[in-house]
Amino acid sequence: MAKKLSSTQTAVMTWMSRGWKAYSAGGTRVEINGKPVGTVSTMVALEGMGLVTRLGVAAWEVTDAGRALNPAP
C-alpha cells in the first residue's frame, strides 16, 4: 500500500531517507541539519506510518520502510 505524504512529510523523508536524523529544537519545532523541517506532530504522524522511529526523547531516525522512499541507490 502506497503511503500518501503531505508536502512537509515529503520534505522530512527526503532528508531522512538519505540517512539524516531529525532533532527537536525546543518546543514543537523539528530540525534536520540545522534547518527547520516540521513539527513534532509531523514526526508522530511519520512514526505512525512506520517511516521513522524515535530515539530517546527528542530525536528520530529513519526505518527500513522510510529508507526505501529514497529513489537513489
KOLVEX-673976 format. One record per residue: residue in three letters; residue number from 1; x, y, z of N, C-alpha, C in turn. Coordinates in steps of 0.05 Angstrom, whole numbers, padded with zeros to 5 digits. Each point is the difference from the previous one (the first is absolute). Layout:
<drendos>
drendo r:ALA; k:NUM; n.east:X; n.north:Y; n.up:Z; ca.east:X; ca.north:Y; ca.up:Z; c.east:X; c.north:Y; c.up:Z
...
</drendos>
This chain:
<drendos>
drendo r:MET; k:1; n.east:00017; n.north:-00024; n.up:00000; ca.east:-00017; ca.north:00024; ca.up:00000; c.east:00018; c.north:00025; c.up:00000
drendo r:ALA; k:2; n.east:-00005; n.north:00018; n.up:-00019; ca.east:00015; ca.north:00024; ca.up:-00001; c.east:-00009; c.north:00020; c.up:00021
drendo r:LYS; k:3; n.east:00019; n.north:00014; n.up:00011; ca.east:-00006; ca.north:00019; ca.up:00021; c.east:-00002; c.north:00028; c.up:-00012
drendo r:LYS; k:4; n.east:-00021; n.north:00014; n.up:00006; ca.east:-00003; ca.north:00027; ca.up:-00010; c.east:00011; c.north:00019; c.up:00021
drendo r:LEU; k:5; n.east:00021; n.north:00016; n.up:-00008; ca.east:00013; ca.north:00018; ca.up:00018; c.east:-00007; c.north:00029; c.up:-00007
drendo r:SER; k:6; n.east:-00002; n.north:00017; n.up:00020; ca.east:-00003; ca.north:00029; ca.up:-00004; c.east:00026; c.north:00011; c.up:-00011
drendo r:SER; k:7; n.east:00000; n.north:00025; n.up:-00008; ca.east:00025; ca.north:00012; ca.up:-00010; c.east:00021; c.north:00002; c.up:00022
drendo r:THR; k:8; n.east:-00009; n.north:00006; n.up:00024; ca.east:00019; ca.north:00001; ca.up:00023; c.east:00012; c.north:-00027; c.up:00006
drendo r:GLN; k:9; n.east:-00017; n.north:-00021; n.up:00000; ca.east:00009; ca.north:-00027; ca.up:00005; c.east:00019; c.north:-00009; c.up:-00022
drendo r:THR; k:10; n.east:-00006; n.north:00007; n.up:-00025; ca.east:00018; ca.north:-00007; ca.up:-00022; c.east:00027; c.north:00014; c.up:00003
drendo r:ALA; k:11; n.east:00001; n.north:00025; n.up:00008; ca.east:00025; ca.north:00014; ca.up:00005; c.east:00016; c.north:-00013; c.up:00022
drendo r:VAL; k:12; n.east:-00013; n.north:-00008; n.up:00022; ca.east:00014; ca.north:-00013; ca.up:00022; c.east:00011; c.north:-00027; c.up:-00010
drendo r:MET; k:13; n.east:-00016; n.north:-00016; n.up:-00014; ca.east:00009; ca.north:-00026; ca.up:-00009; c.east:00021; c.north:00001; c.up:-00022
drendo r:THR; k:14; n.east:00001; n.north:00022; n.up:-00015; ca.east:00022; ca.north:00003; ca.up:-00020; c.east:00027; c.north:00001; c.up:00015
drendo r:TRP; k:15; n.east:00001; n.north:00015; n.up:00021; ca.east:00025; ca.north:00001; ca.up:00016; c.east:00005; c.north:-00026; c.up:00014
drendo r:MET; k:16; n.east:-00020; n.north:-00010; n.up:00014; ca.east:00004; ca.north:-00023; ca.up:00018; c.east:00005; c.north:-00026; c.up:-00016
drendo r:SER; k:17; n.east:-00011; n.north:-00002; n.up:-00024; ca.east:00005; ca.north:-00025; ca.up:-00016; c.east:00029; c.north:-00001; c.up:-00009
drendo r:ARG; k:18; n.east:00014; n.north:00022; n.up:00002; ca.east:00028; ca.north:00001; ca.up:-00007; c.east:00018; c.north:-00003; c.up:00024
drendo r:GLY; k:19; n.east:-00011; n.north:-00006; n.up:00023; ca.east:00016; ca.north:-00006; ca.up:00023; c.east:00001; c.north:00022; c.up:00022
drendo r:TRP; k:20; n.east:-00012; n.north:00023; n.up:-00005; ca.east:00001; ca.north:00021; ca.up:00020; c.east:-00019; c.north:-00007; c.up:00023
drendo r:LYS; k:21; n.east:00006; n.north:00011; n.up:00023; ca.east:-00017; ca.north:-00003; ca.up:00024; c.east:-00014; c.north:00027; c.up:00005
drendo r:ALA; k:22; n.east:-00024; n.north:-00001; n.up:00012; ca.east:-00015; ca.north:00024; ca.up:00006; c.east:00001; c.north:00004; c.up:00031
drendo r:TYR; k:23; n.east:00002; n.north:00025; n.up:00008; ca.east:00001; ca.north:00007; ca.up:00028; c.east:-00019; c.north:00022; c.up:00006
drendo r:SER; k:24; n.east:-00013; n.north:-00002; n.up:00024; ca.east:-00017; ca.north:00022; ca.up:00009; c.east:00017; c.north:00022; c.up:00010
drendo r:ALA; k:25; n.east:-00005; n.north:00024; n.up:-00011; ca.east:00017; ca.north:00023; ca.up:00007; c.east:-00012; c.north:00016; c.up:00023
drendo r:GLY; k:26; n.east:-00018; n.north:-00011; n.up:00014; ca.east:-00013; ca.north:00014; ca.up:00022; c.east:-00028; c.north:00006; c.up:-00008
drendo r:GLY; k:27; n.east:-00018; n.north:-00002; n.up:00018; ca.east:-00028; ca.north:00004; ca.up:-00007; c.east:-00009; c.north:-00022; c.up:-00018
drendo r:THR; k:28; n.east:-00015; n.north:00007; n.up:-00021; ca.east:-00010; ca.north:-00020; ca.up:-00019; c.east:00016; c.north:-00001; c.up:-00026
drendo r:ARG; k:29; n.east:00019; n.north:00018; n.up:-00003; ca.east:00015; ca.north:00001; ca.up:-00025; c.east:00020; c.north:-00023; c.up:-00003
drendo r:VAL; k:30; n.east:00002; n.north:-00011; n.up:-00024; ca.east:00019; ca.north:-00022; ca.up:-00006; c.east:00019; c.north:00009; c.up:-00022
drendo r:GLU; k:31; n.east:00026; n.north:-00006; n.up:00004; ca.east:00020; ca.north:00008; ca.up:-00019; c.east:00016; c.north:-00024; c.up:-00010
drendo r:ILE; k:32; n.east:00009; n.north:00003; n.up:-00025; ca.east:00019; ca.north:-00019; ca.up:-00011; c.east:00023; c.north:00016; c.up:-00012
drendo r:ASN; k:33; n.east:00024; n.north:-00006; n.up:00008; ca.east:00024; ca.north:00015; ca.up:-00009; c.east:-00003; c.north:00030; c.up:00006
drendo r:GLY; k:34; n.east:-00012; n.north:00007; n.up:00023; ca.east:-00003; ca.north:00027; ca.up:00008; c.east:-00022; c.north:00016; c.up:-00014
drendo r:LYS; k:35; n.east:-00015; n.north:-00013; n.up:-00018; ca.east:-00022; ca.north:00013; ca.up:-00014; c.east:-00027; c.north:-00009; c.up:00010
drendo r:PRO; k:36; n.east:-00018; n.north:00018; n.up:00006; ca.east:-00027; ca.north:-00008; ca.up:00009; c.east:-00014; c.north:-00014; c.up:-00023
drendo r:VAL; k:37; n.east:-00011; n.north:-00024; n.up:00006; ca.east:-00013; ca.north:-00016; ca.up:-00021; c.east:-00029; c.north:-00007; c.up:00008
drendo r:GLY; k:38; n.east:-00007; n.north:00002; n.up:00025; ca.east:-00027; ca.north:-00007; ca.up:00008; c.east:-00004; c.north:00003; c.up:00029
drendo r:THR; k:39; n.east:-00020; n.north:-00014; n.up:00010; ca.east:-00006; ca.north:00001; ca.up:00029; c.east:-00001; c.north:-00028; c.up:00011
drendo r:VAL; k:40; n.east:-00002; n.north:-00001; n.up:00026; ca.east:-00002; ca.north:-00026; ca.up:00014; c.east:-00024; c.north:-00016; c.up:-00011
drendo r:SER; k:41; n.east:-00022; n.north:00014; n.up:-00005; ca.east:-00023; ca.north:-00014; ca.up:-00011; c.east:00005; c.north:-00013; c.up:-00027
drendo r:THR; k:42; n.east:00017; n.north:00013; n.up:-00016; ca.east:00008; ca.north:-00012; ca.up:-00026; c.east:00015; c.north:-00026; c.up:00005
drendo r:MET; k:43; n.east:00018; n.north:00000; n.up:00020; ca.east:00015; ca.north:-00024; ca.up:00006; c.east:-00017; c.north:-00022; c.up:00012
drendo r:VAL; k:44; n.east:-00019; n.north:00008; n.up:00016; ca.east:-00019; ca.north:-00020; ca.up:00012; c.east:-00016; c.north:-00014; c.up:-00022
drendo r:ALA; k:45; n.east:-00009; n.north:00016; n.up:-00020; ca.east:-00014; ca.north:-00011; ca.up:-00023; c.east:00017; c.north:-00020; c.up:-00016
drendo r:LEU; k:46; n.east:00025; n.north:00008; n.up:-00004; ca.east:00019; ca.north:-00017; ca.up:-00015; c.east:00006; c.north:-00026; c.up:00016
drendo r:GLU; k:47; n.east:00001; n.north:00003; n.up:00027; ca.east:00004; ca.north:-00024; ca.up:00017; c.east:-00024; c.north:-00019; c.up:-00003
drendo r:GLY; k:48; n.east:-00024; n.north:00012; n.up:-00001; ca.east:-00024; ca.north:-00017; ca.up:-00003; c.east:00000; c.north:-00015; c.up:-00026
drendo r:MET; k:49; n.east:00012; n.north:00011; n.up:-00021; ca.east:00002; ca.north:-00013; ca.up:-00026; c.east:00023; c.north:-00020; c.up:-00001
drendo r:GLY; k:50; n.east:00016; n.north:-00001; n.up:00021; ca.east:00023; ca.north:-00018; ca.up:00001; c.east:00024; c.north:00009; c.up:-00016
drendo r:LEU; k:51; n.east:00002; n.north:00026; n.up:-00007; ca.east:00022; ca.north:00010; ca.up:-00016; c.east:00023; c.north:00010; c.up:00017
drendo r:VAL; k:52; n.east:-00005; n.north:00008; n.up:00025; ca.east:00021; ca.north:00009; ca.up:00018; c.east:-00005; c.north:-00013; c.up:00027
drendo r:THR; k:53; n.east:00021; n.north:00000; n.up:00016; ca.east:-00002; ca.north:-00010; ca.up:00028; c.east:00014; c.north:00020; c.up:00018
drendo r:ARG; k:54; n.east:-00011; n.north:00002; n.up:00024; ca.east:00010; ca.north:00020; ca.up:00019; c.east:00026; c.north:-00010; c.up:00013
drendo r:LEU; k:55; n.east:00019; n.north:00018; n.up:00003; ca.east:00025; ca.north:-00005; ca.up:00015; c.east:-00001; c.north:00017; c.up:00025
drendo r:GLY; k:56; n.east:-00004; n.north:-00012; n.up:00023; ca.east:-00001; ca.north:00015; ca.up:00024; c.east:-00025; c.north:00018; c.up:00001
drendo r:VAL; k:57; n.east:00004; n.north:00025; n.up:00011; ca.east:-00022; ca.north:00018; ca.up:00004; c.east:-00005; c.north:00018; c.up:-00024
drendo r:ALA; k:58; n.east:00021; n.north:00009; n.up:-00013; ca.east:-00003; ca.north:00022; ca.up:-00020; c.east:00016; c.north:-00005; c.up:-00025
drendo r:ALA; k:59; n.east:00001; n.north:-00025; n.up:-00010; ca.east:00014; ca.north:-00005; ca.up:-00025; c.east:-00014; c.north:-00024; c.up:-00014
drendo r:TRP; k:60; n.east:00004; n.north:-00001; n.up:-00026; ca.east:-00012; ca.north:-00021; ca.up:-00016; c.east:00020; c.north:-00009; c.up:-00021
drendo r:GLU; k:61; n.east:-00002; n.north:-00026; n.up:-00008; ca.east:00016; ca.north:-00010; ca.up:-00022; c.east:-00019; c.north:-00016; c.up:-00019
drendo r:VAL; k:62; n.east:00009; n.north:-00003; n.up:-00024; ca.east:-00016; ca.north:-00014; ca.up:-00020; c.east:00000; c.north:-00030; c.up:00005
drendo r:THR; k:63; n.east:-00023; n.north:-00012; n.up:-00008; ca.east:-00002; ca.north:-00030; ca.up:00001; c.east:00007; c.north:-00010; c.up:-00027
drendo r:ASP; k:64; n.east:00000; n.north:-00027; n.up:-00003; ca.east:00005; ca.north:-00012; ca.up:-00026; c.east:-00021; c.north:00008; c.up:-00020
drendo r:ALA; k:65; n.east:-00025; n.north:00002; n.up:00009; ca.east:-00022; ca.north:00008; ca.up:-00017; c.east:00004; c.north:00029; c.up:-00010
drendo r:GLY; k:66; n.east:00009; n.north:00017; n.up:00018; ca.east:00005; ca.north:00028; ca.up:-00007; c.east:00024; c.north:00003; c.up:-00019
drendo r:ARG; k:67; n.east:00020; n.north:-00016; n.up:00005; ca.east:00024; ca.north:00000; ca.up:-00018; c.east:-00007; c.north:-00008; c.up:-00028
drendo r:ALA; k:68; n.east:-00020; n.north:-00018; n.up:-00003; ca.east:-00009; ca.north:-00009; ca.up:-00026; c.east:-00012; c.north:00022; c.up:-00017
drendo r:LEU; k:69; n.east:-00008; n.north:00023; n.up:00012; ca.east:-00011; ca.north:00022; ca.up:-00015; c.east:00021; c.north:00015; c.up:-00016
drendo r:ASN; k:70; n.east:00026; n.north:-00004; n.up:00007; ca.east:00021; ca.north:00014; ca.up:-00014; c.east:00004; c.north:-00013; c.up:-00028
drendo r:PRO; k:71; n.east:-00004; n.north:00015; n.up:-00021; ca.east:00003; ca.north:-00012; ca.up:-00027; c.east:00029; c.north:-00005; c.up:-00008
drendo r:ALA; k:72; n.east:00019; n.north:00012; n.up:00013; ca.east:00028; ca.north:-00004; ca.up:-00007; c.east:00010; c.north:-00026; c.up:00011
drendo r:PRO; k:73; n.east:00018; n.north:-00013; n.up:-00015; ca.east:00011; ca.north:-00026; ca.up:00010; c.east:00016; c.north:00002; c.up:00025
</drendos>
